[in-house]
Amino acid sequence: MTKIFAYAIREDEKPFLKEWEDAHKDVEVEYTDKLLTPETAALAKGADGVVVYQQLDYTAETLQALADNGITKMSLRNVGVDNIDMAKAKELGFQITNVPVYSPDAIAEHAAIQAARILRQDKRMDEKVARHDLRWAPTIGREVRDQVVGVVGTGHIGQVFMQIMEGFGAKVIAYDIFRNPELEKKGYYVDSLDDLYKQADVISLHVPDVPANVHMINDKSIAEMKDGAVVVNVSRGPLVDTDAVIRGLDSGKLFGYVMDVYEGEVGVFNEDWEGKEFPDARLADLIARPNVLVTPHTAFYTTHAVRNMVVKAFDNNLELVKGEEAETPVKVG
């Protein structure tokens, strides 16, 4: 009987895991809530493949431990593969899949909602109301339709975000090194990132964490932005030089910042720090600011998205195990 072992299964994933199991009675499924590490790889011994999801690196040691247990078929429940040692994966003959599209709408909606909240100064107003200060001034908002929204990266998520912001009535411009022909025909693209920074009131990032994109938001790019710009990052933490953003907020150059991801989020996000010493003073400072909205990498976190992540990952892994072509293979090496 085919057996698939899953790592880091959360409570919110279990209903969709059961749904998949019920539809595949001929497959034995076992799982743990633990992350995949060199030490936990042995839990999957006897399985034909593994289904995984984590920000923790899939190191050479972790991959070797899986291979030592006879497993080289690995299906991610998420899109990002930048934390996999691909050279080692290739050496060991791994087959890997991911879920590149599970719900672009979830992440795009979150970015749009949070950007609008910054523009309307919702956090400041909420804090005032909680103190029973019901005066209007000086907490005046800006309408989305009056903004130029700059979208960096026009893949699935970026395009949905563009549609949402246009629904509000905003003017949308975009930049991507890989231009979408349909968007290009409609005249969305500017010639350079510098052009986008100079024209946009709201700048939203929808690009991967690759070396060329690391700290693309920095002191220089912020200096090029319009006064009162809003930066939105729901993609990857390393895209933003956090200290540069803090300087931009302190100087008033930036009106606000939306962050769902953070450079040092592993080990901090998705943990309960209430009543404990918080481990990151810089992050604590950002959380406390009235013009910063912090969420702990939850832009994707909807029932629709989680179901797709679980079901598609298990479908992929079963295809690998059967020797069939998976729907969304990842190039290894």
Contacts in CASP RR format, 6 or more apart in sequence:
PFRMAT RR
TARGET T0000
AUTHOR 0000-0000-0000
METHOD contacts of the structure
MODEL  1
MTKIFAYAIREDEKPFLKEWEDAHKDVEVEYTDKLLTPETAALAKGADGV
VVYQQLDYTAETLQALADNGITKMSLRNVGVDNIDMAKAKELGFQITNVP
VYSPDAIAEHAAIQAARILRQDKRMDEKVARHDLRWAPTIGREVRDQVVG
VVGTGHIGQVFMQIMEGFGAKVIAYDIFRNPELEKKGYYVDSLDDLYKQA
DVISLHVPDVPANVHMINDKSIAEMKDGAVVVNVSRGPLVDTDAVIRGLD
SGKLFGYVMDVYEGEVGVFNEDWEGKEFPDARLADLIARPNVLVTPHTAF
YTTHAVRNMVVKAFDNNLELVKGEEAETPVKVG
1 26 0 8 1.000
1 27 0 8 1.000
1 28 0 8 1.000
2 26 0 8 1.000
2 27 0 8 1.000
2 28 0 8 1.000
2 48 0 8 1.000
2 318 0 8 1.000
2 321 0 8 1.000
2 322 0 8 1.000
3 27 0 8 1.000
3 28 0 8 1.000
3 29 0 8 1.000
3 30 0 8 1.000
3 46 0 8 1.000
3 47 0 8 1.000
3 48 0 8 1.000
3 49 0 8 1.000
4 27 0 8 1.000
4 28 0 8 1.000
4 29 0 8 1.000
4 30 0 8 1.000
4 47 0 8 1.000
4 48 0 8 1.000
4 49 0 8 1.000
4 50 0 8 1.000
4 51 0 8 1.000
4 314 0 8 1.000
4 317 0 8 1.000
4 318 0 8 1.000
4 321 0 8 1.000
5 29 0 8 1.000
5 30 0 8 1.000
5 31 0 8 1.000
5 32 0 8 1.000
5 43 0 8 1.000
5 44 0 8 1.000
5 46 0 8 1.000
5 47 0 8 1.000
5 49 0 8 1.000
5 50 0 8 1.000
5 51 0 8 1.000
5 71 0 8 1.000
6 17 0 8 1.000
6 29 0 8 1.000
6 30 0 8 1.000
6 31 0 8 1.000
6 32 0 8 1.000
6 50 0 8 1.000
6 51 0 8 1.000
6 52 0 8 1.000
6 314 0 8 1.000
7 31 0 8 1.000
7 32 0 8 1.000
7 34 0 8 1.000
7 35 0 8 1.000
7 36 0 8 1.000
7 40 0 8 1.000
7 43 0 8 1.000
7 44 0 8 1.000
7 50 0 8 1.000
7 51 0 8 1.000
7 52 0 8 1.000
7 53 0 8 1.000
7 54 0 8 1.000
8 32 0 8 1.000
8 33 0 8 1.000
8 34 0 8 1.000
8 35 0 8 1.000
8 36 0 8 1.000
8 52 0 8 1.000
8 53 0 8 1.000
8 54 0 8 1.000
9 17 0 8 1.000
9 31 0 8 1.000
9 32 0 8 1.000
9 33 0 8 1.000
10 33 0 8 1.000
12 303 0 8 1.000
12 306 0 8 1.000
13 77 0 8 1.000
13 306 0 8 1.000
13 309 0 8 1.000
13 310 0 8 1.000
16 306 0 8 1.000
16 307 0 8 1.000
16 310 0 8 1.000
16 311 0 8 1.000
17 29 0 8 1.000
17 31 0 8 1.000
17 310 0 8 1.000
17 314 0 8 1.000
19 307 0 8 1.000
19 311 0 8 1.000
20 29 0 8 1.000
20 310 0 8 1.000
20 311 0 8 1.000
20 314 0 8 1.000
20 315 0 8 1.000
21 27 0 8 1.000
21 29 0 8 1.000
24 314 0 8 1.000
24 318 0 8 1.000
27 318 0 8 1.000
29 314 0 8 1.000
30 47 0 8 1.000
32 40 0 8 1.000
32 43 0 8 1.000
34 40 0 8 1.000
34 43 0 8 1.000
35 54 0 8 1.000
35 56 0 8 1.000
36 50 0 8 1.000
36 52 0 8 1.000
36 54 0 8 1.000
36 56 0 8 1.000
36 58 0 8 1.000
36 62 0 8 1.000
36 66 0 8 1.000
37 56 0 8 1.000
37 62 0 8 1.000
37 65 0 8 1.000
38 59 0 8 1.000
38 61 0 8 1.000
38 62 0 8 1.000
38 64 0 8 1.000
38 65 0 8 1.000
39 65 0 8 1.000
41 62 0 8 1.000
41 65 0 8 1.000
41 66 0 8 1.000
41 68 0 8 1.000
41 69 0 8 1.000
41 71 0 8 1.000
42 65 0 8 1.000
42 69 0 8 1.000
44 50 0 8 1.000
44 66 0 8 1.000
44 69 0 8 1.000
44 71 0 8 1.000
45 69 0 8 1.000
45 70 0 8 1.000
46 69 0 8 1.000
46 70 0 8 1.000
46 71 0 8 1.000
47 71 0 8 1.000
48 71 0 8 1.000
48 73 0 8 1.000
48 321 0 8 1.000
49 71 0 8 1.000
49 73 0 8 1.000
49 74 0 8 1.000
49 75 0 8 1.000
49 317 0 8 1.000
49 320 0 8 1.000
49 321 0 8 1.000
50 66 0 8 1.000
50 71 0 8 1.000
50 73 0 8 1.000
50 74 0 8 1.000
50 75 0 8 1.000
50 317 0 8 1.000
51 74 0 8 1.000
51 75 0 8 1.000
51 76 0 8 1.000
51 77 0 8 1.000
51 313 0 8 1.000
51 314 0 8 1.000
51 317 0 8 1.000
52 58 0 8 1.000
52 74 0 8 1.000
52 75 0 8 1.000
52 76 0 8 1.000
52 77 0 8 1.000
53 76 0 8 1.000
53 77 0 8 1.000
53 78 0 8 1.000
53 309 0 8 1.000
53 313 0 8 1.000
54 83 0 8 1.000
55 83 0 8 1.000
55 265 0 8 1.000
55 266 0 8 1.000
55 297 0 8 1.000
56 83 0 8 1.000
56 266 0 8 1.000
57 83 0 8 1.000
57 84 0 8 1.000
57 85 0 8 1.000
58 74 0 8 1.000
58 83 0 8 1.000
58 84 0 8 1.000
58 85 0 8 1.000
58 89 0 8 1.000
59 85 0 8 1.000
59 88 0 8 1.000
60 85 0 8 1.000
60 87 0 8 1.000
60 88 0 8 1.000
63 84 0 8 1.000
63 85 0 8 1.000
63 88 0 8 1.000
63 89 0 8 1.000
63 92 0 8 1.000
63 94 0 8 1.000
64 88 0 8 1.000
64 92 0 8 1.000
66 72 0 8 1.000
66 74 0 8 1.000
67 92 0 8 1.000
67 93 0 8 1.000
67 94 0 8 1.000
72 92 0 8 1.000
72 93 0 8 1.000
72 94 0 8 1.000
72 95 0 8 1.000
73 94 0 8 1.000
73 95 0 8 1.000
73 317 0 8 1.000
73 320 0 8 1.000
73 321 0 8 1.000
74 94 0 8 1.000
74 95 0 8 1.000
74 96 0 8 1.000
74 97 0 8 1.000
74 317 0 8 1.000
75 96 0 8 1.000
75 97 0 8 1.000
75 98 0 8 1.000
75 313 0 8 1.000
75 314 0 8 1.000
75 316 0 8 1.000
75 317 0 8 1.000
75 320 0 8 1.000
75 326 0 8 1.000
76 96 0 8 1.000
76 97 0 8 1.000
76 98 0 8 1.000
76 99 0 8 1.000
76 313 0 8 1.000
76 330 0 8 1.000
77 99 0 8 1.000
77 309 0 8 1.000
77 310 0 8 1.000
77 312 0 8 1.000
77 313 0 8 1.000
78 98 0 8 1.000
78 99 0 8 1.000
78 102 0 8 1.000
78 309 0 8 1.000
79 98 0 8 1.000
79 99 0 8 1.000
79 100 0 8 1.000
79 101 0 8 1.000
79 102 0 8 1.000
80 98 0 8 1.000
80 208 0 8 1.000
81 96 0 8 1.000
81 98 0 8 1.000
81 330 0 8 1.000
82 208 0 8 1.000
82 209 0 8 1.000
82 210 0 8 1.000
84 96 0 8 1.000
86 332 0 8 1.000
86 333 0 8 1.000
87 333 0 8 1.000
89 96 0 8 1.000
89 332 0 8 1.000
89 333 0 8 1.000
90 332 0 8 1.000
90 333 0 8 1.000
93 332 0 8 1.000
94 332 0 8 1.000
95 320 0 8 1.000
95 326 0 8 1.000
95 329 0 8 1.000
95 332 0 8 1.000
96 329 0 8 1.000
96 330 0 8 1.000
96 332 0 8 1.000
97 313 0 8 1.000
97 316 0 8 1.000
97 317 0 8 1.000
97 319 0 8 1.000
97 320 0 8 1.000
97 326 0 8 1.000
97 327 0 8 1.000
97 328 0 8 1.000
97 329 0 8 1.000
97 330 0 8 1.000
98 328 0 8 1.000
98 330 0 8 1.000
99 308 0 8 1.000
99 309 0 8 1.000
99 312 0 8 1.000
99 313 0 8 1.000
99 316 0 8 1.000
99 328 0 8 1.000
100 156 0 8 1.000
100 328 0 8 1.000
101 156 0 8 1.000
102 300 0 8 1.000
102 305 0 8 1.000
102 308 0 8 1.000
102 309 0 8 1.000
102 312 0 8 1.000
103 300 0 8 1.000
103 302 0 8 1.000
103 304 0 8 1.000
103 305 0 8 1.000
103 308 0 8 1.000
104 156 0 8 1.000
104 157 0 8 1.000
104 158 0 8 1.000
104 159 0 8 1.000
104 160 0 8 1.000
105 160 0 8 1.000
105 304 0 8 1.000
106 299 0 8 1.000
106 300 0 8 1.000
106 301 0 8 1.000
106 302 0 8 1.000
106 304 0 8 1.000
106 305 0 8 1.000
107 157 0 8 1.000
107 234 0 8 1.000
107 299 0 8 1.000
107 300 0 8 1.000
108 157 0 8 1.000
108 158 0 8 1.000
108 160 0 8 1.000
108 161 0 8 1.000
108 163 0 8 1.000
108 164 0 8 1.000
109 160 0 8 1.000
109 164 0 8 1.000
110 234 0 8 1.000
110 260 0 8 1.000
110 295 0 8 1.000
110 298 0 8 1.000
110 299 0 8 1.000
111 157 0 8 1.000
111 161 0 8 1.000
111 204 0 8 1.000
111 206 0 8 1.000
111 232 0 8 1.000
111 234 0 8 1.000
111 258 0 8 1.000
111 260 0 8 1.000
111 299 0 8 1.000
112 161 0 8 1.000
112 164 0 8 1.000
112 165 0 8 1.000
112 168 0 8 1.000
114 232 0 8 1.000
114 234 0 8 1.000
114 258 0 8 1.000
114 260 0 8 1.000
114 293 0 8 1.000
114 295 0 8 1.000
115 144 0 8 1.000
115 149 0 8 1.000
115 165 0 8 1.000
115 202 0 8 1.000
115 204 0 8 1.000
115 230 0 8 1.000
115 232 0 8 1.000
115 258 0 8 1.000
116 144 0 8 1.000
116 168 0 8 1.000
117 123 0 8 1.000
117 293 0 8 1.000
118 230 0 8 1.000
118 255 0 8 1.000
118 256 0 8 1.000
118 257 0 8 1.000
118 258 0 8 1.000
118 291 0 8 1.000
118 293 0 8 1.000
119 141 0 8 1.000
119 142 0 8 1.000
119 143 0 8 1.000
119 144 0 8 1.000
119 147 0 8 1.000
119 202 0 8 1.000
119 230 0 8 1.000
119 255 0 8 1.000
120 141 0 8 1.000
120 142 0 8 1.000
121 139 0 8 1.000
121 140 0 8 1.000
121 141 0 8 1.000
121 290 0 8 1.000
121 291 0 8 1.000
123 290 0 8 1.000
123 291 0 8 1.000
123 292 0 8 1.000
123 293 0 8 1.000
124 139 0 8 1.000
124 290 0 8 1.000
124 291 0 8 1.000
125 139 0 8 1.000
127 290 0 8 1.000
128 134 0 8 1.000
128 135 0 8 1.000
128 139 0 8 1.000
142 201 0 8 1.000
142 255 0 8 1.000
144 165 0 8 1.000
144 168 0 8 1.000
144 169 0 8 1.000
144 170 0 8 1.000
145 168 0 8 1.000
145 169 0 8 1.000
145 170 0 8 1.000
146 170 0 8 1.000
146 201 0 8 1.000
147 170 0 8 1.000
147 171 0 8 1.000
147 201 0 8 1.000
147 202 0 8 1.000
148 170 0 8 1.000
148 171 0 8 1.000
148 172 0 8 1.000
148 173 0 8 1.000
148 199 0 8 1.000
148 200 0 8 1.000
148 201 0 8 1.000
148 202 0 8 1.000
149 162 0 8 1.000
149 165 0 8 1.000
149 170 0 8 1.000
149 171 0 8 1.000
149 172 0 8 1.000
149 173 0 8 1.000
149 200 0 8 1.000
149 201 0 8 1.000
149 202 0 8 1.000
149 204 0 8 1.000
150 172 0 8 1.000
150 173 0 8 1.000
150 174 0 8 1.000
150 175 0 8 1.000
150 196 0 8 1.000
150 199 0 8 1.000
150 200 0 8 1.000
150 202 0 8 1.000
150 203 0 8 1.000
150 204 0 8 1.000
151 158 0 8 1.000
151 161 0 8 1.000
151 162 0 8 1.000
151 165 0 8 1.000
151 172 0 8 1.000
151 173 0 8 1.000
151 174 0 8 1.000
151 175 0 8 1.000
151 204 0 8 1.000
151 206 0 8 1.000
152 174 0 8 1.000
152 175 0 8 1.000
152 176 0 8 1.000
152 193 0 8 1.000
152 196 0 8 1.000
152 203 0 8 1.000
152 204 0 8 1.000
152 205 0 8 1.000
152 206 0 8 1.000
152 207 0 8 1.000
152 216 0 8 1.000
153 174 0 8 1.000
153 175 0 8 1.000
153 176 0 8 1.000
153 205 0 8 1.000
153 206 0 8 1.000
153 207 0 8 1.000
154 162 0 8 1.000
154 174 0 8 1.000
154 176 0 8 1.000
154 179 0 8 1.000
154 180 0 8 1.000
154 183 0 8 1.000
154 188 0 8 1.000
154 206 0 8 1.000
155 176 0 8 1.000
155 180 0 8 1.000
155 206 0 8 1.000
157 206 0 8 1.000
157 234 0 8 1.000
157 235 0 8 1.000
158 204 0 8 1.000
158 206 0 8 1.000
159 180 0 8 1.000
159 183 0 8 1.000
161 204 0 8 1.000
161 206 0 8 1.000
162 172 0 8 1.000
162 174 0 8 1.000
162 188 0 8 1.000
165 172 0 8 1.000
165 202 0 8 1.000
166 172 0 8 1.000
170 202 0 8 1.000
172 188 0 8 1.000
173 188 0 8 1.000
173 189 0 8 1.000
173 190 0 8 1.000
173 196 0 8 1.000
173 199 0 8 1.000
173 200 0 8 1.000
174 183 0 8 1.000
174 188 0 8 1.000
174 189 0 8 1.000
174 190 0 8 1.000
174 196 0 8 1.000
175 189 0 8 1.000
175 190 0 8 1.000
175 192 0 8 1.000
175 193 0 8 1.000
175 195 0 8 1.000
175 196 0 8 1.000
176 189 0 8 1.000
176 207 0 8 1.000
179 189 0 8 1.000
183 189 0 8 1.000
190 196 0 8 1.000
190 199 0 8 1.000
193 216 0 8 1.000
193 221 0 8 1.000
194 224 0 8 1.000
196 203 0 8 1.000
197 203 0 8 1.000
197 221 0 8 1.000
197 224 0 8 1.000
197 225 0 8 1.000
198 224 0 8 1.000
198 225 0 8 1.000
198 226 0 8 1.000
199 226 0 8 1.000
200 225 0 8 1.000
200 226 0 8 1.000
200 229 0 8 1.000
201 226 0 8 1.000
201 228 0 8 1.000
201 229 0 8 1.000
201 230 0 8 1.000
202 229 0 8 1.000
202 230 0 8 1.000
202 232 0 8 1.000
203 217 0 8 1.000
203 225 0 8 1.000
203 229 0 8 1.000
203 230 0 8 1.000
203 231 0 8 1.000
203 232 0 8 1.000
204 232 0 8 1.000
204 233 0 8 1.000
204 234 0 8 1.000
205 216 0 8 1.000
205 217 0 8 1.000
205 231 0 8 1.000
205 232 0 8 1.000
205 233 0 8 1.000
205 234 0 8 1.000
205 235 0 8 1.000
205 239 0 8 1.000
205 240 0 8 1.000
206 234 0 8 1.000
206 235 0 8 1.000
207 213 0 8 1.000
207 216 0 8 1.000
207 235 0 8 1.000
207 236 0 8 1.000
207 239 0 8 1.000
208 235 0 8 1.000
208 236 0 8 1.000
209 235 0 8 1.000
209 236 0 8 1.000
209 237 0 8 1.000
209 238 0 8 1.000
209 239 0 8 1.000
213 236 0 8 1.000
213 238 0 8 1.000
213 239 0 8 1.000
214 238 0 8 1.000
214 239 0 8 1.000
215 238 0 8 1.000
215 239 0 8 1.000
215 240 0 8 1.000
215 241 0 8 1.000
215 244 0 8 1.000
216 239 0 8 1.000
216 240 0 8 1.000
217 231 0 8 1.000
217 233 0 8 1.000
217 239 0 8 1.000
217 240 0 8 1.000
217 241 0 8 1.000
217 244 0 8 1.000
217 245 0 8 1.000
218 241 0 8 1.000
218 244 0 8 1.000
219 241 0 8 1.000
219 244 0 8 1.000
219 247 0 8 1.000
222 229 0 8 1.000
222 231 0 8 1.000
222 244 0 8 1.000
222 245 0 8 1.000
222 247 0 8 1.000
222 248 0 8 1.000
222 253 0 8 1.000
222 254 0 8 1.000
223 253 0 8 1.000
225 253 0 8 1.000
225 254 0 8 1.000
227 252 0 8 1.000
227 253 0 8 1.000
228 252 0 8 1.000
228 253 0 8 1.000
228 254 0 8 1.000
228 255 0 8 1.000
228 256 0 8 1.000
229 253 0 8 1.000
229 254 0 8 1.000
229 255 0 8 1.000
230 254 0 8 1.000
230 255 0 8 1.000
230 256 0 8 1.000
230 257 0 8 1.000
230 258 0 8 1.000
231 240 0 8 1.000
231 245 0 8 1.000
231 254 0 8 1.000
231 256 0 8 1.000
231 257 0 8 1.000
231 258 0 8 1.000
232 257 0 8 1.000
232 258 0 8 1.000
233 239 0 8 1.000
233 240 0 8 1.000
233 257 0 8 1.000
233 258 0 8 1.000
233 259 0 8 1.000
233 260 0 8 1.000
233 261 0 8 1.000
234 258 0 8 1.000
234 260 0 8 1.000
234 261 0 8 1.000
234 299 0 8 1.000
235 261 0 8 1.000
236 261 0 8 1.000
237 259 0 8 1.000
237 261 0 8 1.000
237 262 0 8 1.000
237 263 0 8 1.000
237 264 0 8 1.000
237 265 0 8 1.000
238 263 0 8 1.000
239 261 0 8 1.000
240 259 0 8 1.000
240 263 0 8 1.000
242 262 0 8 1.000
242 263 0 8 1.000
242 282 0 8 1.000
242 286 0 8 1.000
243 282 0 8 1.000
245 254 0 8 1.000
245 257 0 8 1.000
246 282 0 8 1.000
246 285 0 8 1.000
246 286 0 8 1.000
248 254 0 8 1.000
249 256 0 8 1.000
249 257 0 8 1.000
249 289 0 8 1.000
249 291 0 8 1.000
249 292 0 8 1.000
254 291 0 8 1.000
255 291 0 8 1.000
256 291 0 8 1.000
256 292 0 8 1.000
257 286 0 8 1.000
257 291 0 8 1.000
257 292 0 8 1.000
257 293 0 8 1.000
258 292 0 8 1.000
258 293 0 8 1.000
259 286 0 8 1.000
259 292 0 8 1.000
259 293 0 8 1.000
259 294 0 8 1.000
259 295 0 8 1.000
260 294 0 8 1.000
260 295 0 8 1.000
260 296 0 8 1.000
260 297 0 8 1.000
260 298 0 8 1.000
260 299 0 8 1.000
261 297 0 8 1.000
262 268 0 8 1.000
262 269 0 8 1.000
262 283 0 8 1.000
262 294 0 8 1.000
262 297 0 8 1.000
264 280 0 8 1.000
265 296 0 8 1.000
265 297 0 8 1.000
268 279 0 8 1.000
268 280 0 8 1.000
268 283 0 8 1.000
268 296 0 8 1.000
269 296 0 8 1.000
269 297 0 8 1.000
270 296 0 8 1.000
270 297 0 8 1.000
273 279 0 8 1.000
278 284 0 8 1.000
283 294 0 8 1.000
286 292 0 8 1.000
286 294 0 8 1.000
287 294 0 8 1.000
312 327 0 8 1.000
312 328 0 8 1.000
315 327 0 8 1.000
316 326 0 8 1.000
316 327 0 8 1.000
316 328 0 8 1.000
316 329 0 8 1.000
317 326 0 8 1.000
319 325 0 8 1.000
319 326 0 8 1.000
319 327 0 8 1.000
320 326 0 8 1.000
END
